[in-house]
Amino acid sequence: MDKIIEQVKEYYGKELQSKNDLKTTACCCSEKPPEEIRTILPLIADEIHERFYGCGSPLPPLLEGKIVLDLGCGTGRDVYIASKLVGQSGHAIGVDMTAEQIETAVKYQEEQCNRFGFQTSNATFKQGYIEDLKSLGIADNSVDVVISNCVINLSPAKEQVFKEIYRVLKPGGELFFSDIFADRRIPEELTTDPVLRGECLSGALYTEDFRRLMEKTGWSDFRYTNVRSIELTNEAVLKKLGFASFSSRTVRAFKLNDLEDICEDYGQVAWYDGSIADHPHFFDLDDHHRFFTNKPMLVCGNTASMLSDTRYSKAFKVVGDRSVHFGKFDGCTPDSSEAKIKPGSCC
Ligand SMILES: C[S@@+](CC[C@H](N)C(=O)[O-])C[C@H]1O[C@@H](n2cnc3c(N)ncnc32)[C@H](O)[C@@H]1O
């Protein structure tokens, strides 16, 4: 464990000085962020952009006034975007173990505060481990939204990371993160290769093991919102890892204690009111739930909870409860033949 941690610190603290030093495209985001975020990007300092190594755009909507925690924040790009989105009444916290990354993030605190027109900075950075948020003073049930961009794959103790996220989130809180996943288990000897690990490849979780891990750590139902395959072109990397396929995925999950392991039908119906910024006509909860504005949609019990017992309840009306059960929710749980793209155990 310590060996991997030290290798990764070395990679992000010393080896990489900017995106140009990356050897693969795994830590490069090609996901187009929503308009609300695109307008904030020009307000972020150049050096932070140059040292951004994310593989997605894990910034969900409805963040105003919320507490957002970014795990493995690097030089703070997503923390600063979150800081702008939560506004002066909210708070964005970034955690990273690599001193050089945190130092760069902190260096821009005042400048970003001025660029956003805030009176005081609402961004805080903490140097430490995402496996142990307690020792950083992050209390139980204290965070509204946990985000992370291309980091959890690097952790040698992923089970501990998902347990910590569950602990710190408030009930109804959201985990929204982008990461690299593999279509099979990566052989042990490759997981300590400093370049393959540092490039976010050899620590990547096999998607089915990820599903098992989520279930084990309390996340009974999670959803993919974006899946993009990664093309490896570096010959040296292909020689070692060419047997596997990798994808960058964005995952949405909620801390809700009534989620079931498969979708169940209670005859509940959900309406989206069109009020989420940049989503006037529809909102995608995940890659297979598109809610058109004002169109009622029959939903399973889990989806109903995700829309009514979280901050999304601001934009959704959900009718019905779980008092009458109509059996398994048809058309939601995929065949086992589709297990490779199965978004969690449900839907
Ligand atoms: C691929 S970079 C992504 C950084 C940032 N999220 C971004 O989008 O630019 C991975 C970051 O995670 C940090 N990291 C990796 N493992 C960590 C751990 N176990 N605890 C804390 N930080 C970690 C590294 O120091 C590095 O800054």
The ligand as a MOL file (V3000), in Angstrom:
LIG
                    3D

  0  0  0     0  0            999 V3000
M  V30 BEGIN CTAB
M  V30 COUNTS 27 29 0 0 0
M  V30 BEGIN ATOM
M  V30 1 C -5.1370 12.0780 -12.0410 0
M  V30 2 S -4.8440 13.2750 -10.8070 0 CHG=1
M  V30 3 C -6.3890 14.1120 -10.7940 0
M  V30 4 C -6.3190 15.4020 -10.0530 0
M  V30 5 C -7.5540 16.2730 -10.1080 0
M  V30 6 N -8.7370 15.5670 -9.6880 0
M  V30 7 C -7.7220 16.8410 -11.4870 0
M  V30 8 O -8.7580 16.5690 -12.0780 0
M  V30 9 O -6.8270 17.5220 -11.9630 0 CHG=-1
M  V30 10 C -4.8800 12.3070 -9.3270 0
M  V30 11 C -4.6700 13.1040 -8.0310 0
M  V30 12 O -5.0860 12.2690 -6.9480 0
M  V30 13 C -4.1790 12.4090 -5.8850 0
M  V30 14 N -4.2600 11.1510 -5.1180 0
M  V30 15 C -4.0420 9.9030 -5.5820 0
M  V30 16 N -4.2400 8.9870 -4.6170 0
M  V30 17 C -4.5960 9.6760 -3.5040 0
M  V30 18 C -4.9340 9.2930 -2.1760 0
M  V30 19 N -4.9380 8.0070 -1.8180 0
M  V30 20 N -5.2520 10.2650 -1.2870 0
M  V30 21 C -5.2340 11.5750 -1.6490 0
M  V30 22 N -4.9180 11.9950 -2.8950 0
M  V30 23 C -4.6180 11.0700 -3.8190 0
M  V30 24 C -2.8440 12.6510 -6.5480 0
M  V30 25 O -1.9570 13.2980 -5.6710 0
M  V30 26 C -3.2500 13.5090 -7.7490 0
M  V30 27 O -3.2030 14.8650 -7.4340 0
M  V30 END ATOM
M  V30 BEGIN BOND
M  V30 1 1 1 2
M  V30 2 1 2 3
M  V30 3 1 2 10
M  V30 4 1 3 4
M  V30 5 1 4 5
M  V30 6 1 5 6
M  V30 7 1 5 7
M  V30 8 2 7 8
M  V30 9 1 7 9
M  V30 10 1 10 11
M  V30 11 1 11 12
M  V30 12 1 11 26
M  V30 13 1 12 13
M  V30 14 1 13 14
M  V30 15 1 13 24
M  V30 16 1 14 15
M  V30 17 1 14 23
M  V30 18 2 15 16
M  V30 19 1 16 17
M  V30 20 1 17 18
M  V30 21 2 17 23
M  V30 22 1 18 19
M  V30 23 2 18 20
M  V30 24 1 20 21
M  V30 25 2 21 22
M  V30 26 1 22 23
M  V30 27 1 24 25
M  V30 28 1 24 26
M  V30 29 1 26 27
M  V30 END BOND
M  V30 END CTAB
M  END
